[in-house]
Amino acid sequence: MLEIIKLDDIPLTCLRPVGQPSDEELIESLQRITRLMEDQKRAQRKLVMIVDMRKAGALSAGQRRIASAWMKENLTAWKHVAIGSAFIIDSPIVRGVLTALLWLQPLDMPHDVVSNLDAAMRWVIERLEAERIPVPERIRRELGAAVPIR
């Protein structure tokens, strides 16, 4: 299952896969993300993404191939709408592997691999501010991001 959480106050969307998907669920989740990107592009809106992998199950080899093919097919569209992406992975080993993979196959957009939501939110706020998109103080407090207002 894929939870998609969108905030209205700032251009932030959180993708949170939960559990071990079947092939059909994975394909449906990727289609939902594609529709999200297409909607953003049509509306000429940019967004920053948090991909929270802490509750995601491992993908099978076949599912990794499906996801990889989807990434290659959709990377250009992703770059047109994404200000950047923060990946939350609580396993230090998996974080290291993803970081290494992203060095070898860069996303061509700002990204970070972090261990928790607070770190992801700090990164998101920094990205939004770099794009000169204001972040309301209420959002900072509610999301627990300890980033000072500039």
C-alpha positions in Angstrom: 0.0 0.0 0.0 1.2 3.5 -0.7 0.1 6.5 1.4 0.3 9.8 -0.4 0.1 12.8 2.0 -0.1 16.3 0.5 0.2 19.5 2.5 -1.7 22.5 1.2 0.3 25.2 3.0 3.6 24.3 1.3 4.4 22.3 -1.9 5.2 19.1 0.0 4.1 15.6 -0.8 5.1 12.6 1.3 5.1 9.1 -0.2 4.9 6.4 2.4 4.9 2.8 1.1 3.7 0.4 3.8 4.3 -3.4 3.8 5.3 -5.8 1.1 3.4 -5.0 -2.1 2.2 -7.5 -4.6 3.3 -6.8 -8.2 -0.1 -5.4 -8.9 0.0 -3.1 -5.9 3.5 -1.9 -6.8 2.4 -1.1 -10.4 -0.7 0.7 -9.1 1.4 2.7 -6.6 3.8 3.8 -9.4 0.8 4.8 -11.6 -0.5 6.9 -8.7 2.9 8.7 -8.5 2.8 9.2 -12.2 -0.6 10.8 -12.0 0.6 13.0 -9.2 3.5 14.2 -11.3 1.3 14.8 -14.3 -1.2 16.8 -12.2 1.6 19.0 -10.8 3.0 19.5 -14.3 -0.4 20.4 -15.8 -0.9 22.9 -12.9 2.6 24.2 -13.4 3.4 23.6 -9.8 6.6 22.4 -8.3 6.9 20.3 -5.2 9.3 18.7 -2.8 9.0 15.1 -1.9 9.6 13.0 1.1 9.8 9.3 0.4 9.4 7.6 3.8 10.7 4.0 3.5 10.6 3.1 7.2 7.5 0.9 6.9 8.2 -0.4 3.4 8.8 -4.1 2.8 11.6 -5.3 0.7 10.9 -5.6 -3.1 11.5 -8.8 -4.9 14.1 -8.9 -7.8 11.2 -8.6 -10.3 9.7 -5.7 -8.4 13.0 -3.9 -8.3 13.2 -4.3 -12.1 9.6 -2.8 -12.4 10.5 0.1 -10.2 13.8 0.7 -12.0 12.1 0.7 -15.4 9.5 3.1 -14.0 12.2 5.4 -12.7 14.1 5.5 -16.0 10.8 6.2 -17.9 9.6 8.9 -15.4 12.8 10.6 -14.4 12.4 13.5 -16.8 8.8 14.1 -15.7 10.0 13.9 -12.1 12.7 16.6 -12.7 10.1 19.0 -14.2 7.9 19.0 -11.1 10.3 18.1 -8.2 12.3 20.7 -6.3 14.0 17.7 -4.7 13.5 14.5 -2.7 14.4 13.4 0.8 14.4 9.7 1.4 13.8 8.5 5.0 15.5 5.1 5.7 16.1 4.1 9.2 18.6 1.3 8.5 22.2 2.7 8.3 23.2 -0.1 6.0 20.3 0.5 3.5 20.9 4.3 3.8 24.5 3.7 2.8 23.6 1.5 -0.1 21.1 4.0 -1.4 23.5 6.9 -1.0 26.1 4.9 -3.0 23.6 4.0 -5.7 22.6 7.7 -6.0 26.3 8.6 -6.4 26.5 6.1 -9.3 23.1 6.9 -10.8 22.3 10.5 -9.7 18.7 11.7 -9.7 19.7 15.0 -11.4 17.9 16.9 -8.8 18.7 17.8 -5.2 18.2 14.9 -2.8 19.2 13.6 0.6 19.0 10.3 2.4 18.2 10.7 6.1 17.2 8.5 9.0 14.1 10.3 10.4 11.3 12.7 9.7 12.9 15.7 11.5 16.0 15.4 9.3 13.8 15.1 6.2 11.8 18.2 7.2 14.9 20.3 7.9 16.1 19.4 4.4 12.7 20.1 2.9 12.5 23.6 4.5 16.1 24.3 3.4 15.1 23.3 -0.2 11.9 25.5 -0.1 13.9 28.4 1.2 16.5 27.9 -1.5 13.7 28.2 -4.0 12.4 31.3 -2.2 9.2 29.6 -1.2 8.0 30.8 2.2 7.5 28.2 5.0 4.9 29.3 7.6 6.0 29.1 11.2 2.9 26.9 12.0 4.3 24.3 9.6 7.7 24.4 11.3 6.1 23.8 14.7 3.6 21.2 13.6 6.2 19.1 11.8 8.8 19.4 14.5 11.4 20.8 12.1 13.9 22.7 14.2 15.0 25.1 11.5 15.1 28.8 12.4 13.1 31.3 10.4 15.3 33.4 8.1 
